Amino acid sequence: MQWLLRSFDKTAVVAALALCGLWLLGQPGQRVLIMLGAVSTAGVLGGLLTRRAMARSAQED
């Protein structure tokens, strides 16, 4: 868990965990909206990971 918090923005991690909780509690109609939110959150996390990887490679050069 510490690696996750160091690797990603803490707000995005909390949002992802909240979406997982809502998925478990939600009705079938709500799950569609929750999945859209999860895809958006995954995009944000992927963008953060890409930016960090690019910054690390720039520092190594």
PDB file of N, CA, C and O in Angstrom, chain B, residues numbered from 101:
ATOM      1  N   MET B 101       0.829  -1.199   0.000  1.00  0.00           N
ATOM      2  CA  MET B 101       0.000   0.000   0.000  1.00  0.00           C
ATOM      3  C   MET B 101       0.866   1.254   0.000  1.00  0.00           C
ATOM      4  O   MET B 101       0.510   2.249  -0.631  1.00  0.00           O
ATOM      5  N   GLN B 102       2.005   1.221   0.702  1.00  0.00           N
ATOM      6  CA  GLN B 102       2.879   2.394   0.738  1.00  0.00           C
ATOM      7  C   GLN B 102       3.424   2.697  -0.650  1.00  0.00           C
ATOM      8  O   GLN B 102       3.545   3.862  -1.030  1.00  0.00           O
ATOM      9  N   TRP B 103       3.757   1.643  -1.418  1.00  0.00           N
ATOM     10  CA  TRP B 103       4.241   1.871  -2.773  1.00  0.00           C
ATOM     11  C   TRP B 103       3.179   2.581  -3.603  1.00  0.00           C
ATOM     12  O   TRP B 103       3.482   3.493  -4.371  1.00  0.00           O
ATOM     13  N   LEU B 104       1.940   2.155  -3.441  1.00  0.00           N
ATOM     14  CA  LEU B 104       0.843   2.756  -4.188  1.00  0.00           C
ATOM     15  C   LEU B 104       0.699   4.227  -3.846  1.00  0.00           C
ATOM     16  O   LEU B 104       0.515   5.054  -4.739  1.00  0.00           O
ATOM     17  N   LEU B 105       0.778   4.565  -2.568  1.00  0.00           N
ATOM     18  CA  LEU B 105       0.638   5.957  -2.157  1.00  0.00           C
ATOM     19  C   LEU B 105       1.825   6.796  -2.607  1.00  0.00           C
ATOM     20  O   LEU B 105       1.664   7.984  -2.884  1.00  0.00           O
ATOM     21  N   ARG B 106       3.015   6.204  -2.686  1.00  0.00           N
ATOM     22  CA  ARG B 106       4.174   6.951  -3.164  1.00  0.00           C
ATOM     23  C   ARG B 106       4.137   7.118  -4.674  1.00  0.00           C
ATOM     24  O   ARG B 106       4.650   8.105  -5.199  1.00  0.00           O
ATOM     25  N   SER B 107       3.534   6.162  -5.380  1.00  0.00           N
ATOM     26  CA  SER B 107       3.561   6.174  -6.834  1.00  0.00           C
ATOM     27  C   SER B 107       2.478   7.050  -7.449  1.00  0.00           C
ATOM     28  O   SER B 107       2.682   7.607  -8.528  1.00  0.00           O
ATOM     29  N   PHE B 108       1.357   7.180  -6.803  1.00  0.00           N
ATOM     30  CA  PHE B 108       0.231   7.896  -7.388  1.00  0.00           C
ATOM     31  C   PHE B 108      -0.231   9.022  -6.474  1.00  0.00           C
ATOM     32  O   PHE B 108       0.051   9.037  -5.276  1.00  0.00           O
ATOM     33  N   ASP B 109      -0.934   9.943  -7.063  1.00  0.00           N
ATOM     34  CA  ASP B 109      -1.547  11.028  -6.313  1.00  0.00           C
ATOM     35  C   ASP B 109      -2.530  10.427  -5.306  1.00  0.00           C
ATOM     36  O   ASP B 109      -3.346   9.578  -5.663  1.00  0.00           O
ATOM     37  N   LYS B 110      -2.452  10.862  -4.062  1.00  0.00           N
ATOM     38  CA  LYS B 110      -3.296  10.274  -3.008  1.00  0.00           C
ATOM     39  C   LYS B 110      -4.783  10.482  -3.286  1.00  0.00           C
ATOM     40  O   LYS B 110      -5.597   9.628  -2.934  1.00  0.00           O
ATOM     41  N   THR B 111      -5.145  11.583  -3.900  1.00  0.00           N
ATOM     42  CA  THR B 111      -6.548  11.828  -4.227  1.00  0.00           C
ATOM     43  C   THR B 111      -7.058  10.798  -5.225  1.00  0.00           C
ATOM     44  O   THR B 111      -8.183  10.313  -5.098  1.00  0.00           O
ATOM     45  N   ALA B 112      -6.244  10.463  -6.211  1.00  0.00           N
ATOM     46  CA  ALA B 112      -6.647   9.473  -7.207  1.00  0.00           C
ATOM     47  C   ALA B 112      -6.788   8.088  -6.575  1.00  0.00           C
ATOM     48  O   ALA B 112      -7.679   7.325  -6.949  1.00  0.00           O
ATOM     49  N   VAL B 113      -5.918   7.762  -5.623  1.00  0.00           N
ATOM     50  CA  VAL B 113      -6.008   6.471  -4.938  1.00  0.00           C
ATOM     51  C   VAL B 113      -7.302   6.392  -4.134  1.00  0.00           C
ATOM     52  O   VAL B 113      -7.992   5.373  -4.166  1.00  0.00           O
ATOM     53  N   VAL B 114      -7.632   7.459  -3.415  1.00  0.00           N
ATOM     54  CA  VAL B 114      -8.870   7.484  -2.630  1.00  0.00           C
ATOM     55  C   VAL B 114     -10.079   7.375  -3.554  1.00  0.00           C
ATOM     56  O   VAL B 114     -11.039   6.672  -3.238  1.00  0.00           O
ATOM     57  N   ALA B 115     -10.038   8.061  -4.687  1.00  0.00           N
ATOM     58  CA  ALA B 115     -11.147   7.983  -5.641  1.00  0.00           C
ATOM     59  C   ALA B 115     -11.310   6.561  -6.169  1.00  0.00           C
ATOM     60  O   ALA B 115     -12.434   6.078  -6.307  1.00  0.00           O
ATOM     61  N   ALA B 116     -10.208   5.891  -6.464  1.00  0.00           N
ATOM     62  CA  ALA B 116     -10.284   4.518  -6.966  1.00  0.00           C
ATOM     63  C   ALA B 116     -10.867   3.579  -5.912  1.00  0.00           C
ATOM     64  O   ALA B 116     -11.692   2.722  -6.227  1.00  0.00           O
ATOM     65  N   LEU B 117     -10.440   3.742  -4.666  1.00  0.00           N
ATOM     66  CA  LEU B 117     -10.986   2.904  -3.589  1.00  0.00           C
ATOM     67  C   LEU B 117     -12.472   3.180  -3.369  1.00  0.00           C
ATOM     68  O   LEU B 117     -13.247   2.255  -3.123  1.00  0.00           O
ATOM     69  N   ALA B 118     -12.869   4.443  -3.455  1.00  0.00           N
ATOM     70  CA  ALA B 118     -14.284   4.789  -3.304  1.00  0.00           C
ATOM     71  C   ALA B 118     -15.114   4.183  -4.429  1.00  0.00           C
ATOM     72  O   ALA B 118     -16.221   3.699  -4.192  1.00  0.00           O
ATOM     73  N   LEU B 119     -14.586   4.208  -5.652  1.00  0.00           N
ATOM     74  CA  LEU B 119     -15.306   3.606  -6.772  1.00  0.00           C
ATOM     75  C   LEU B 119     -15.467   2.100  -6.583  1.00  0.00           C
ATOM     76  O   LEU B 119     -16.510   1.539  -6.918  1.00  0.00           O
ATOM     77  N   CYS B 120     -14.443   1.449  -6.051  1.00  0.00           N
ATOM     78  CA  CYS B 120     -14.559   0.007  -5.774  1.00  0.00           C
ATOM     79  C   CYS B 120     -15.656  -0.258  -4.744  1.00  0.00           C
ATOM     80  O   CYS B 120     -16.441  -1.194  -4.893  1.00  0.00           O
ATOM     81  N   GLY B 121     -15.707   0.565  -3.706  1.00  0.00           N
ATOM     82  CA  GLY B 121     -16.744   0.412  -2.689  1.00  0.00           C
ATOM     83  C   GLY B 121     -18.131   0.655  -3.255  1.00  0.00           C
ATOM     84  O   GLY B 121     -19.068  -0.083  -2.949  1.00  0.00           O
ATOM     85  N   LEU B 122     -18.265   1.682  -4.076  1.00  0.00           N
ATOM     86  CA  LEU B 122     -19.562   1.962  -4.693  1.00  0.00           C
ATOM     87  C   LEU B 122     -19.985   0.843  -5.633  1.00  0.00           C
ATOM     88  O   LEU B 122     -21.170   0.526  -5.739  1.00  0.00           O
ATOM     89  N   TRP B 123     -19.012   0.246  -6.317  1.00  0.00           N
ATOM     90  CA  TRP B 123     -19.327  -0.858  -7.217  1.00  0.00           C
ATOM     91  C   TRP B 123     -19.952  -2.015  -6.441  1.00  0.00           C
ATOM     92  O   TRP B 123     -20.918  -2.630  -6.895  1.00  0.00           O
ATOM     93  N   LEU B 124     -19.400  -2.301  -5.284  1.00  0.00           N
ATOM     94  CA  LEU B 124     -19.914  -3.410  -4.484  1.00  0.00           C
ATOM     95  C   LEU B 124     -21.306  -3.123  -3.934  1.00  0.00           C
ATOM     96  O   LEU B 124     -22.109  -4.041  -3.768  1.00  0.00           O
ATOM     97  N   LEU B 125     -21.597  -1.859  -3.651  1.00  0.00           N
ATOM     98  CA  LEU B 125     -22.875  -1.495  -3.041  1.00  0.00           C
ATOM     99  C   LEU B 125     -23.939  -1.055  -4.046  1.00  0.00           C
ATOM    100  O   LEU B 125     -25.121  -1.004  -3.708  1.00  0.00           O
ATOM    101  N   GLY B 126     -23.539  -0.742  -5.265  1.00  0.00           N
ATOM    102  CA  GLY B 126     -24.447  -0.129  -6.234  1.00  0.00           C
ATOM    103  C   GLY B 126     -25.426  -1.087  -6.882  1.00  0.00           C
ATOM    104  O   GLY B 126     -25.225  -2.301  -6.901  1.00  0.00           O
ATOM    105  N   GLN B 127     -26.482  -0.512  -7.408  1.00  0.00           N
ATOM    106  CA  GLN B 127     -27.476  -1.245  -8.178  1.00  0.00           C
ATOM    107  C   GLN B 127     -26.957  -1.404  -9.612  1.00  0.00           C
ATOM    108  O   GLN B 127     -26.035  -0.693 -10.010  1.00  0.00           O
ATOM    109  N   PRO B 128     -27.533  -2.323 -10.390  1.00  0.00           N
ATOM    110  CA  PRO B 128     -27.038  -2.536 -11.762  1.00  0.00           C
ATOM    111  C   PRO B 128     -27.014  -1.268 -12.623  1.00  0.00           C
ATOM    112  O   PRO B 128     -26.071  -1.065 -13.388  1.00  0.00           O
ATOM    113  N   GLY B 129     -28.015  -0.430 -12.511  1.00  0.00           N
ATOM    114  CA  GLY B 129     -28.031   0.810 -13.286  1.00  0.00           C
ATOM    115  C   GLY B 129     -26.932   1.773 -12.870  1.00  0.00           C
ATOM    116  O   GLY B 129     -26.364   2.478 -13.704  1.00  0.00           O
ATOM    117  N   GLN B 130     -26.640   1.800 -11.590  1.00  0.00           N
ATOM    118  CA  GLN B 130     -25.586   2.683 -11.088  1.00  0.00           C
ATOM    119  C   GLN B 130     -24.206   2.172 -11.465  1.00  0.00           C
ATOM    120  O   GLN B 130     -23.262   2.954 -11.575  1.00  0.00           O
ATOM    121  N   ARG B 131     -24.085   0.883 -11.661  1.00  0.00           N
ATOM    122  CA  ARG B 131     -22.773   0.302 -11.961  1.00  0.00           C
ATOM    123  C   ARG B 131     -22.222   0.801 -13.292  1.00  0.00           C
ATOM    124  O   ARG B 131     -21.006   0.877 -13.469  1.00  0.00           O
ATOM    125  N   VAL B 132     -23.101   1.141 -14.222  1.00  0.00           N
ATOM    126  CA  VAL B 132     -22.641   1.693 -15.502  1.00  0.00           C
ATOM    127  C   VAL B 132     -21.936   3.018 -15.259  1.00  0.00           C
ATOM    128  O   VAL B 132     -20.853   3.250 -15.796  1.00  0.00           O
ATOM    129  N   LEU B 133     -22.536   3.885 -14.458  1.00  0.00           N
ATOM    130  CA  LEU B 133     -21.910   5.168 -14.145  1.00  0.00           C
ATOM    131  C   LEU B 133     -20.622   4.975 -13.356  1.00  0.00           C
ATOM    132  O   LEU B 133     -19.642   5.690 -13.566  1.00  0.00           O
ATOM    133  N   ILE B 134     -20.630   4.013 -12.457  1.00  0.00           N
ATOM    134  CA  ILE B 134     -19.427   3.733 -11.666  1.00  0.00           C
ATOM    135  C   ILE B 134     -18.305   3.244 -12.578  1.00  0.00           C
ATOM    136  O   ILE B 134     -17.148   3.618 -12.386  1.00  0.00           O
ATOM    137  N   MET B 135     -18.632   2.415 -13.564  1.00  0.00           N
ATOM    138  CA  MET B 135     -17.608   1.944 -14.502  1.00  0.00           C
ATOM    139  C   MET B 135     -17.031   3.103 -15.300  1.00  0.00           C
ATOM    140  O   MET B 135     -15.827   3.132 -15.557  1.00  0.00           O
ATOM    141  N   LEU B 136     -17.865   4.058 -15.698  1.00  0.00           N
ATOM    142  CA  LEU B 136     -17.353   5.238 -16.407  1.00  0.00           C
ATOM    143  C   LEU B 136     -16.400   6.028 -15.521  1.00  0.00           C
ATOM    144  O   LEU B 136     -15.364   6.505 -15.984  1.00  0.00           O
ATOM    145  N   GLY B 137     -16.749   6.162 -14.254  1.00  0.00           N
ATOM    146  CA  GLY B 137     -15.850   6.830 -13.312  1.00  0.00           C
ATOM    147  C   GLY B 137     -14.559   6.063 -13.122  1.00  0.00           C
ATOM    148  O   GLY B 137     -13.491   6.663 -12.999  1.00  0.00           O
ATOM    149  N   ALA B 138     -14.645   4.744 -13.098  1.00  0.00           N
ATOM    150  CA  ALA B 138     -13.446   3.919 -12.940  1.00  0.00           C
ATOM    151  C   ALA B 138     -12.524   4.052 -14.145  1.00  0.00           C
ATOM    152  O   ALA B 138     -11.303   4.093 -13.994  1.00  0.00           O
ATOM    153  N   VAL B 139     -13.102   4.119 -15.333  1.00  0.00           N
ATOM    154  CA  VAL B 139     -12.284   4.304 -16.533  1.00  0.00           C
ATOM    155  C   VAL B 139     -11.589   5.660 -16.493  1.00  0.00           C
ATOM    156  O   VAL B 139     -10.419   5.767 -16.860  1.00  0.00           O
ATOM    157  N   SER B 140     -12.293   6.686 -16.055  1.00  0.00           N
ATOM    158  CA  SER B 140     -11.687   8.009 -15.927  1.00  0.00           C
ATOM    159  C   SER B 140     -10.565   8.003 -14.897  1.00  0.00           C
ATOM    160  O   SER B 140      -9.505   8.587 -15.124  1.00  0.00           O
ATOM    161  N   THR B 141     -10.795   7.349 -13.777  1.00  0.00           N
ATOM    162  CA  THR B 141      -9.767   7.257 -12.737  1.00  0.00           C
ATOM    163  C   THR B 141      -8.551   6.497 -13.247  1.00  0.00           C
ATOM    164  O   THR B 141      -7.415   6.883 -12.971  1.00  0.00           O
ATOM    165  N   ALA B 142      -8.781   5.428 -13.981  1.00  0.00           N
ATOM    166  CA  ALA B 142      -7.659   4.670 -14.549  1.00  0.00           C
ATOM    167  C   ALA B 142      -6.865   5.533 -15.521  1.00  0.00           C
ATOM    168  O   ALA B 142      -5.640   5.435 -15.583  1.00  0.00           O
ATOM    169  N   GLY B 143      -7.555   6.371 -16.273  1.00  0.00           N
ATOM    170  CA  GLY B 143      -6.857   7.290 -17.176  1.00  0.00           C
ATOM    171  C   GLY B 143      -5.997   8.284 -16.428  1.00  0.00           C
ATOM    172  O   GLY B 143      -4.876   8.576 -16.842  1.00  0.00           O
ATOM    173  N   VAL B 144      -6.516   8.804 -15.330  1.00  0.00           N
ATOM    174  CA  VAL B 144      -5.744   9.750 -14.514  1.00  0.00           C
ATOM    175  C   VAL B 144      -4.522   9.061 -13.927  1.00  0.00           C
ATOM    176  O   VAL B 144      -3.420   9.609 -13.974  1.00  0.00           O
ATOM    177  N   LEU B 145      -4.703   7.865 -13.375  1.00  0.00           N
ATOM    178  CA  LEU B 145      -3.576   7.128 -12.803  1.00  0.00           C
ATOM    179  C   LEU B 145      -2.544   6.788 -13.872  1.00  0.00           C
ATOM    180  O   LEU B 145      -1.341   6.879 -13.629  1.00  0.00           O
ATOM    181  N   GLY B 146      -3.006   6.400 -15.044  1.00  0.00           N
ATOM    182  CA  GLY B 146      -2.082   6.108 -16.140  1.00  0.00           C
ATOM    183  C   GLY B 146      -1.312   7.341 -16.583  1.00  0.00           C
ATOM    184  O   GLY B 146      -0.121   7.262 -16.885  1.00  0.00           O
ATOM    185  N   GLY B 147      -1.994   8.478 -16.623  1.00  0.00           N
ATOM    186  CA  GLY B 147      -1.318   9.726 -16.974  1.00  0.00           C
ATOM    187  C   GLY B 147      -0.266  10.109 -15.957  1.00  0.00           C
ATOM    188  O   GLY B 147       0.820  10.558 -16.324  1.00  0.00           O
ATOM    189  N   LEU B 148      -0.575   9.938 -14.684  1.00  0.00           N
ATOM    190  CA  LEU B 148       0.405  10.243 -13.640  1.00  0.00           C
ATOM    191  C   LEU B 148       1.616   9.327 -13.745  1.00  0.00           C
ATOM    192  O   LEU B 148       2.755   9.772 -13.607  1.00  0.00           O
ATOM    193  N   LEU B 149       1.366   8.053 -13.990  1.00  0.00           N
ATOM    194  CA  LEU B 149       2.463   7.099 -14.111  1.00  0.00           C
ATOM    195  C   LEU B 149       3.336   7.433 -15.318  1.00  0.00           C
ATOM    196  O   LEU B 149       4.562   7.350 -15.240  1.00  0.00           O
ATOM    197  N   THR B 150       2.717   7.806 -16.420  1.00  0.00           N
ATOM    198  CA  THR B 150       3.471   8.162 -17.617  1.00  0.00           C
ATOM    199  C   THR B 150       4.316   9.401 -17.384  1.00  0.00           C
ATOM    200  O   THR B 150       5.483   9.435 -17.775  1.00  0.00           O
ATOM    201  N   ARG B 151       3.743  10.423 -16.751  1.00  0.00           N
ATOM    202  CA  ARG B 151       4.510  11.645 -16.475  1.00  0.00           C
ATOM    203  C   ARG B 151       5.697  11.366 -15.571  1.00  0.00           C
ATOM    204  O   ARG B 151       6.784  11.902 -15.788  1.00  0.00           O
ATOM    205  N   ARG B 152       5.498  10.536 -14.563  1.00  0.00           N
ATOM    206  CA  ARG B 152       6.610  10.215 -13.654  1.00  0.00           C
ATOM    207  C   ARG B 152       7.698   9.440 -14.380  1.00  0.00           C
ATOM    208  O   ARG B 152       8.884   9.683 -14.160  1.00  0.00           O
ATOM    209  N   ALA B 153       7.306   8.512 -15.243  1.00  0.00           N
ATOM    210  CA  ALA B 153       8.295   7.743 -15.998  1.00  0.00           C
ATOM    211  C   ALA B 153       9.080   8.651 -16.940  1.00  0.00           C
ATOM    212  O   ALA B 153      10.291   8.493 -17.093  1.00  0.00           O
ATOM    213  N   MET B 154       8.392   9.598 -17.568  1.00  0.00           N
ATOM    214  CA  MET B 154       9.078  10.531 -18.462  1.00  0.00           C
ATOM    215  C   MET B 154      10.027  11.434 -17.684  1.00  0.00           C
ATOM    216  O   MET B 154      11.125  11.729 -18.155  1.00  0.00           O
ATOM    217  N   ALA B 155       9.621  11.870 -16.509  1.00  0.00           N
ATOM    218  CA  ALA B 155      10.478  12.727 -15.688  1.00  0.00           C
ATOM    219  C   ALA B 155      11.716  11.962 -15.224  1.00  0.00           C
ATOM    220  O   ALA B 155      12.814  12.516 -15.195  1.00  0.00           O
ATOM    221  N   ARG B 156      11.545  10.708 -14.866  1.00  0.00           N
ATOM    222  CA  ARG B 156      12.695   9.899 -14.437  1.00  0.00           C
ATOM    223  C   ARG B 156      13.664   9.676 -15.585  1.00  0.00           C
ATOM    224  O   ARG B 156      14.878   9.755 -15.397  1.00  0.00           O
ATOM    225  N   SER B 157      13.138   9.397 -16.780  1.00  0.00           N
ATOM    226  CA  SER B 157      14.030   9.173 -17.919  1.00  0.00           C
ATOM    227  C   SER B 157      14.748  10.461 -18.310  1.00  0.00           C
ATOM    228  O   SER B 157      15.891  10.415 -18.767  1.00  0.00           O
ATOM    229  N   ALA B 158      14.099  11.602 -18.139  1.00  0.00           N
ATOM    230  CA  ALA B 158      14.748  12.880 -18.436  1.00  0.00           C
ATOM    231  C   ALA B 158      15.859  13.172 -17.433  1.00  0.00           C
ATOM    232  O   ALA B 158      16.881  13.753 -17.798  1.00  0.00           O
ATOM    233  N   GLN B 159      15.674  12.778 -16.180  1.00  0.00           N
ATOM    234  CA  GLN B 159      16.704  12.993 -15.165  1.00  0.00           C
ATOM    235  C   GLN B 159      17.906  12.087 -15.389  1.00  0.00           C
ATOM    236  O   GLN B 159      19.034  12.465 -15.075  1.00  0.00           O
ATOM    237  N   GLU B 160      17.675  10.895 -15.930  1.00  0.00           N
ATOM    238  CA  GLU B 160      18.770   9.957 -16.170  1.00  0.00           C
ATOM    239  C   GLU B 160      19.653  10.406 -17.321  1.00  0.00           C
ATOM    240  O   GLU B 160      20.836  10.068 -17.363  1.00  0.00           O
ATOM    241  N   ASP B 161      19.092  11.162 -18.256  1.00  0.00           N
ATOM    242  CA  ASP B 161      19.874  11.621 -19.424  1.00  0.00           C
ATOM    243  C   ASP B 161      20.828  12.707 -19.099  1.00  0.00           C
ATOM    244  O   ASP B 161      21.544  13.185 -19.980  1.00  0.00           O
TER     245      ASP B 161
END
